[in-house]
């Protein structure tokens, strides 16, 4: 909605409309299999073709991942028994007394598994640092420890791949405005998110120090240009696949067995008052 107290210029309105369409596309990604829909009315031929290309590449790359976001797009079609997301909340009082990396260790993958950390140990170098949730001594100890921690993981056979999705100041502002003006997305904005907008420069400086001090050959950082969300997802998925040698997995044919039937079995009727009314 466009309040007279919060006027939006034409470019911002266009961006909000694009964000709404992108939201539709996110829902379609969960529902559409291999069909490419034309999209909402009003799209230009160029936008319609770009959308077709996006879905075609998305499904192709997801197919490659199945052989072997952006987190949702990577995990969407993978077996949850071998690929999972670890999104740890803020540490509780007990966890605050533990070795900093301790609560992450139990989520690390076994052989043949993939774990995507939505909130990783790098929270310490970002939000904890900027918001004052850790001391300068804690931060310095983190920077001393994290390269050694990641080297240990790599020596044990775990591949550590780190992505930073980079957006501009203007893009972050536009995304926040899109959420503020969309009642269905306002829940995504926490007080911490709003404060992070105010402290954009502090977060940027923290990011620069983090990349400089934790970019190691064994576990380098990869920066994804993410102003265009769709291109960012595809580029990240393509790059992730390129980090591994993989091959076609042979699957045994699946045959549906015949259902056993017994003459003495009678299916009991469900009481009428237990049914949800057929409104639609």
C-alpha positions in Angstrom: 0.0 0.0 0.0 1.2 3.5 -0.7 0.5 5.8 2.3 0.5 9.6 1.9 3.0 9.5 4.8 5.3 7.1 2.9 5.2 8.2 -0.7 6.9 6.0 -3.3 8.4 7.2 -6.5 7.7 5.5 -9.9 11.0 3.5 -9.8 10.3 2.2 -6.3 6.7 1.2 -7.3 8.1 -0.7 -10.3 10.6 -2.5 -8.1 7.7 -3.4 -5.7 5.7 -4.8 -8.6 8.8 -6.9 -9.7 9.1 -8.2 -6.2 5.5 -9.3 -6.2 6.0 -11.2 -9.4 9.2 -12.7 -8.0 7.1 -13.9 -5.0 4.7 -15.5 -7.4 7.6 -17.2 -9.0 8.9 -18.5 -5.7 5.5 -20.2 -5.1 5.6 -21.6 -8.6 9.0 -23.1 -8.0 7.5 -25.2 -5.3 4.6 -26.4 -7.4 5.7 -26.5 -11.0 7.6 -29.6 -12.2 8.9 -29.2 -15.7 6.3 -26.9 -17.2 7.1 -23.3 -17.9 4.1 -21.0 -17.4 3.7 -17.8 -19.4 3.4 -15.7 -16.2 1.2 -12.9 -15.1 -0.5 -10.7 -17.6 1.2 -7.4 -18.4 4.8 -8.8 -18.7 6.7 -7.6 -21.6 8.0 -10.1 -24.2 11.5 -9.6 -22.8 10.4 -10.2 -19.2 8.4 -13.2 -20.3 11.3 -14.7 -22.1 13.7 -14.0 -19.2 11.3 -15.8 -16.9 11.1 -18.8 -19.2 14.9 -19.0 -19.3 15.1 -18.7 -15.5 12.7 -21.6 -14.9 14.3 -23.7 -17.5 17.8 -23.2 -16.0 16.4 -23.6 -12.5 14.9 -27.0 -13.2 18.0 -28.1 -15.1 20.4 -27.2 -12.3 18.1 -28.8 -9.7 18.1 -31.9 -11.9 21.9 -31.8 -11.8 21.8 -31.5 -8.0 19.5 -34.5 -7.7 22.1 -36.5 -9.6 24.8 -35.7 -7.2 17.2 -20.8 -2.3 19.4 -19.7 -2.8 19.3 -22.4 0.0 15.7 -23.2 -0.7 16.4 -23.7 -4.4 19.3 -25.9 -3.7 17.5 -28.1 -1.2 14.1 -28.0 -2.8 14.4 -31.2 -4.9 17.0 -33.0 -2.9 16.4 -36.0 -0.6 16.1 -34.5 2.9 17.8 -37.6 4.3 21.1 -36.5 2.7 20.6 -32.8 2.4 19.4 -30.6 5.2 19.5 -27.0 6.4 20.9 -26.0 9.8 19.4 -22.7 10.9 20.5 -22.3 14.5 18.8 -19.8 16.8 20.7 -17.4 19.1 22.7 -19.4 21.7 21.0 -20.1 25.0 22.6 -19.4 28.4 24.3 -22.8 28.5 25.6 -22.6 25.0 27.1 -19.2 25.7 29.5 -20.9 28.1 30.6 -23.6 25.6 33.4 -23.5 23.1 32.0 -21.2 20.4 32.0 -23.8 17.6 30.6 -26.6 19.8 26.9 -26.2 18.9 27.7 -26.2 15.2 29.6 -29.5 15.4 26.6 -31.7 15.9 25.1 -30.4 12.6 28.2 -31.2 10.5 27.6 -33.8 7.7 28.6 -37.4 7.5 29.9 -39.0 4.3 27.6 -38.4 1.3 25.6 -35.7 3.1 25.1 -31.9 2.5 24.4 -29.4 5.2 23.7 -25.8 4.4 24.2 -23.4 7.4 21.6 -20.7 7.1 23.1 -19.0 10.2 26.7 -20.2 10.5 29.5 -19.5 12.9 30.1 -16.3 10.9 27.3 -14.6 12.9 30.1 -13.7 15.3 31.9 -11.6 12.7 28.6 -10.0 11.5 25.6 -9.4 13.6 27.2 -10.2 17.0 30.0 -7.8 16.3 27.9 -5.0 15.0 25.2 -5.3 17.6 27.6 -5.6 20.5 26.7 -9.2 21.4 30.3 -10.2 21.7 33.4 -8.6 23.2 36.4 -7.4 21.2 38.3 -10.3 22.8 35.7 -12.8 21.7 35.9 -11.4 18.1 39.6 -11.6 18.0 39.6 -15.2 19.3 37.1 -16.1 16.6 39.4 -14.7 13.9 42.3 -16.7 15.3 40.2 -19.9 15.6 38.0 -20.1 12.6 40.8 -20.7 10.0 42.1 -23.6 12.1 38.6 -24.9 12.7 37.9 -25.0 9.0 41.2 -26.5 8.1 40.4 -29.3 10.6 37.1 -29.9 8.9 38.7 -30.0 5.4 41.4 -32.4 6.6 38.7 -34.7 8.0 37.1 -34.9 4.5 34.4 -32.2 4.8 34.2 -29.7 1.9 33.6 -26.2 3.3 32.2 -23.8 0.7 31.3 -20.3 1.8 29.1 -17.9 -0.2 28.4 -14.3 0.5 25.4 -12.9 -1.3 26.3 -9.2 -2.0 23.6 -6.5 -2.7 23.9 -2.8 -3.0 22.6 -0.2 -0.5 19.8 0.7 -2.9 18.8 -2.9 -3.3 18.6 -3.5 0.4 16.4 -0.4 0.8 14.1 -1.6 -2.0 13.7 -5.1 -0.5 12.9 -3.6 2.9 10.3 -1.3 1.3 8.8 -4.2 -0.5 8.3 -6.1 2.8 7.0 -3.0 4.6 4.4 -2.4 1.8 3.4 -6.1 1.5 1.2 -7.3 4.5 2.1 -10.9 3.6 5.8 -10.2 4.1 5.9 -7.8 7.0 6.4 -10.7 9.4 9.8 -11.2 7.8 11.0 -7.9 9.2 12.3 -8.2 12.7 13.5 -5.2 14.8 17.0 -6.6 14.2 16.5 -6.3 10.4 15.3 -2.7 10.7 18.3 -1.9 12.9 20.6 -3.6 10.4 19.3 -1.1 7.8 20.3 1.8 9.9 23.8 0.3 10.5 24.5 -0.5 6.8 28.0 0.9 6.9 28.9 -0.9 10.1 27.8 -4.2 8.6 29.7 -3.5 5.4 32.9 -2.7 7.3 32.4 -5.9 9.4 31.9 -7.9 6.2 35.1 -6.6 4.6 37.2 -7.5 7.7 35.6 -10.9 7.8 36.3 -11.7 4.2 39.9 -10.5 4.6 40.7 -12.5 7.7 38.8 -15.8 6.9 39.4 -16.2 3.2 41.8 -19.2 3.2 42.8 -21.6 0.4 41.3 -24.6 2.2 37.9 -22.8 2.5 37.7 -19.7 0.4 34.9 -17.2 0.3 32.9 -16.8 -2.9 30.9 -13.6 -3.5 27.6 -13.9 -5.4 26.4 -10.7 -7.1 22.8 -10.8 -5.8 21.0 -7.6 -6.8 19.2 -9.8 -9.4 17.9 -12.5 -7.2 17.1 -15.0 -10.0 20.5 -14.7 -11.6 22.1 -15.0 -8.2 20.3 -18.3 -7.5 21.3 -19.8 -10.8 24.9 -18.6 -10.6 25.3 -20.0 -7.1 23.8 -23.3 -8.0 26.0 -23.6 -11.1 29.1 -22.7 -9.2 28.3 -25.2 -6.4 27.9 -28.0 -8.9 31.3 -27.1 -10.4 33.0 -27.7 -7.1 32.4 -31.4 -7.3 33.0 -34.3 -9.7 29.8 -36.1 -9.9 28.2 -38.7 -12.2 24.8 -40.1 -13.1 23.4 -42.1 -10.2 22.0 -45.4 -11.3 18.5 -46.1 -9.8 16.8 -49.4 -9.7 13.4 -49.3 -11.4 10.5 -48.8 -9.0 7.5 -51.1 -9.3 4.3 -50.6 -7.4 3.4 -53.9 -5.7 -0.2 -55.1 -5.9 -2.2 -54.3 -2.8 -3.2 -57.3 -0.7 -6.9 -57.8 -0.5 -8.8 -59.8 2.1 -12.4 -60.8 1.7 -13.1 -60.3 5.4 -11.8 -56.7 5.4 -14.5 -54.0 5.4 -13.6 -50.4 5.5 -15.4 -48.6 8.3 -17.3 -45.4 7.3 -16.2 -42.1 8.7 -18.8 -40.3 10.8 -20.3 -37.4 8.8 -19.6 -34.9 11.6 -15.8 -35.5 11.3 -15.6 -34.3 7.7 -14.4 -30.8 6.9 -17.3 -29.0 5.1 -17.0 -28.9 1.3 -17.0 -25.1 0.9 -15.1 -25.2 -2.4 
